[in-house]
Amino acid sequence: MKRKRIGFVQMSMILFVVIVLGSWAYLIIKNDDLFEVFNERNLGFLDNFIQKMFGKGAKQIAYTDKSRWIEVLKLTVDTIAMSFLANGLAMIGTLITVVPAAANYADGRLTGRKNWYGKIIFVIIRFIYIITRSVPELVWGMLFIFFIQAGVLPGALALAVHNFGVLGRLCAEVVEDVNVKPLQGLARCGASNSQILMYGVFPMCFKKFLYYMMFRFEVIVRSTIVVGAVGAGGLGLYFKLRMSAMDYTGVTLVIMCYLIVVYLTDIVSGKLQKMWNC
């Protein structure tokens, strides 16, 4: 009787469980006081912080002040503008580089024509994707702040560069998964590479490109608070300033605005995906 072989999925799940349990065991052994984080003293600090966020002992509560709401809503507009600019720049870069970054284009299967430089360009672009997505948005933001005046632009560039690497990799995999037979048929009919890409590849991939673009836009909106903390403007910078000033109700106001923005973004993104049948 043959033994039943363990499949790839089952083996992956087993390895995942082993790694998770092993990492927790390592932390517990390495840090004897790991669970001391939840001692009575720390829980008291947490309780006091939460009460202050909701106005305990505050002379003026930020989220009940109309002028503060107007101030924060203006910064919210800057945050949304930063997100749109970042997503647009990342998507433009992706559309320009995504086809040469696909393995089936590099080896000639996509168009039926193999070029000697295809694999060289493939390796270079994939390496750029790795570099840009490996460096976090916060680090890119700190780098751009050095030579660009603090504001929305360095934050947008930081988010765009990081998400360019992520979107590029995702969209390149979409191109690699397309059915190449219709494209090879176009090639046999005399279509040029640009015509094959324009009338074959992009129509088949565009919906998935839009889906990934909307997905990354949601992530970018959430990440604006991170790059804002290094001086890139928007709600993130305001959040940092309120924390520095120990304006706890101001922090609550920023969190409330973020929740509203993220909630509306999720709703709009879902509606657009349904409209485009992504």
N, C-alpha and C positions, 0 to 999 in steps of 0.2 A: 504493500500500500504506500503510495507516494505521500510524502509530507507536504502539507499546504504551505506554500511559500508566502512570506510576509511581503505585502505590496509596498509600493513607494509611499502611499498616503499613510498606511499604518506605521511604517518605520519612521516617517516624519513626525507623527504624533507621539510615538514613544520617545524619540530624541528630544522633542519639545518638552515633554513632561520631565524627563531626566534633567535637562538643562535648567528648567525652572526650579525644581526641587533642589538641585545642586547649588544654584545661585543663592537661594534662601538659606540653605544649610551653611554655606560659606559665610554669609553675612552674620548669621547668629553665632557661629563659632568665633569669627574674627572680632565681633563687637558684642561683648558680654552685656553691655548696657543698652542694647538696641531698643528694647521695650521700655526703657526708662524715659524715653521721649514722651510717653503718655502718663507720666507721673502727675501727682496732684498739683504740684507747682506750675508745670507747663500748661495743664488744663485750665488752671486759674488765669494764666496770662491770655490763653485763647478766649476764654469767656469774657474777660475784660475788653479785649480787642474787638470782639463781635458787638458787645454792648456800645462801645464808643463809635463803631461804624453806623449804628442806628441812632446815634445822637445823645448818648449818656454824657452828661457834663459839658456838652457843647454850647457855646454862647449863641452860635448861629448854625442852623442845620442847612447844609448846602442843597440837599435835594428838595427842600421846601422853598428855596429862593429862586424867584423867576429869573433874575439877572444871571445867576450861575447856570441855570438851564440854557439860557441863550448863548452864554459863553461856550459851554460844552458842546452844544449843537453845532456851533460854527466849526469847532475843532473836529466834530464828527464828519462834517462835509469834507474837511481836509483829509481825514482818514479814508473816506470812501474814494476820494479823488486819487489818493496814493495807491489804493488797491487796484483801481481801474488802470492807472498808468502802468503799474508793475505787471499786471496780467497781460495788458496789451503788448508791452515790450517783450515779455517772455514768449508770448504766442508768435509774434513776428519773427523772433530769432528761431523759434522752433520750426515754423513753416519754411524758413530759408534753408535750414540744415537737416531737416528730418529725413528726406529721401536718401541723400548720400550716407546718412548714419544707419541705414537699414542694411542688414547683411545680405538680403536677396538682391539689392541693387549693386552692392559691391562685387558680388560674384557673377552678375550678369543675368540671373534668373528672372528679375523683374521686367527687364526690357528686351531680353534676348540678345543683348550686346554687352560683351565684357571688355572693359577698359583696363589697361595696366595700372592706372592711377586710382582705380576705384577703391581698392583695399587700403591704400595709403590714406586717402581722404576719410574713409570709414574709421580707421584707427585714430586719426587726429581728432575728429569730431566726437567720437565716443570718449576719448580722453578728456576733452573739454567738458563734456556732460558730467563725467565723474568728478572733476575738479570743482565745477560750479555748484553741484548739489551736495558735495561732501563738506563744503564750508558753510556753516549755519548763517542764517540771515543776520543775526546779531553781529557776527564777525565782519561780514560784508558791510554792514552799516557803519561799524567803527572805522573801517578802512576808507569808505567814501567820505565820512565826516572830516577826515584829515585834509582833503583838498577840495571839497565842495561845501559851501556855506550850509549850516544847519537849516533844515526845513523839510518840506515834502519830497523834494527831488532825490536827495541821498537815500531816504527811506524807500522810495519807489525803485531806485536802481538796485539797492541791496536785495529787495524782495524779487525783483525781476531776474537778477543774475542767478540766485539760488533756484528759483522755480523754472528758469530756462533749462537747467540741467535735469530737473525732474520731468518736466513736460516733454523735453526732447527724448528722454529714454522711453517714456510711456508711448509717445506717438510713433517712435521708430519701431517699437514692437508691434504696433497696429499695422504699419506698412509691411512688416515681415510676415504677418499672418494673412495677408490678402491672397486671393486665388490668382495665381500668375497666368493661368491659361488664357483668359480673355485679353490680358495685356500682351502676351506673346502673339496672339492672333492679330492685334493691332500692329505689332512690329512686322509681322509677315505681310501685312497689307501696305507697308511702306511708311507707317507713321514714325515720326522722329521721336527722340527721347522726350523732348518737351511736350509733344502732343500726347504721348503715352501717359506722362505724369498728369497733364491737365485734364484729359478726357477719360483716363482710366483709373489712375491711383487715387487722386484727390476725391472724385465722386464716391469711391468706395470707402474711403477713410474719413471723410469730413465729419460725419455725425459723431464718430468716436472722438475725433479731435475736439469737437464742441463740448462733448461730455467731460473730457479731461480738463478742458479750459474752465468750465463752470465749477468742477470739483476743486481745482487749484485756486480759483477765485475765493471760494469759501475759506480755504486754508489761509490765503493771503490776508483776508480780512481779520482773521484771528491773530495772525502774526504781526500785524501793524503795531500792536502794543509792545512787542519785543524790540523792534527797531526804533520805535519812538522813544524808548527808554535811554538810548544813547544820543539823543538830540535830533532825531529825524523828524520831529514835529508830530502833529495830530494828537489824538487822545493818549498815545503812549507817553509822550513827553509830559503832558499834563498830569497823568497818573504818577509819574516819577516825582514831579514837583509837589504834588499833594502828599505823597508818602514822606518826602523829605521834610515837609512842613508839619507833619503829623496831623494833617487835616483829614480825619477819619471819615467824616461825612462826605467830604469831597471825593475820597476814594470810592465810597459807596455810589456816588453819583456817576463816576466814570464807569464803574462796573455795570450799573443799570443801563447806561447808554450802549455799552458793548453788547449786553444781552439783547437789547432791542435791535441793534444793527445786525448781529449774527442771526437772530430769529428771522428778521425780514429777508436777509440774504438767502437763508435756507428755503424760505417760501418761494421767493422769486426764482431761485435756481431750480427748484423742483418743478415749478410751472413751465419754465423755459425748456427743461429737459423733456417734459411730456409733450410740449408743443412741437419740438423738433424730433420727437420719437427716438431720443437717444437711448 
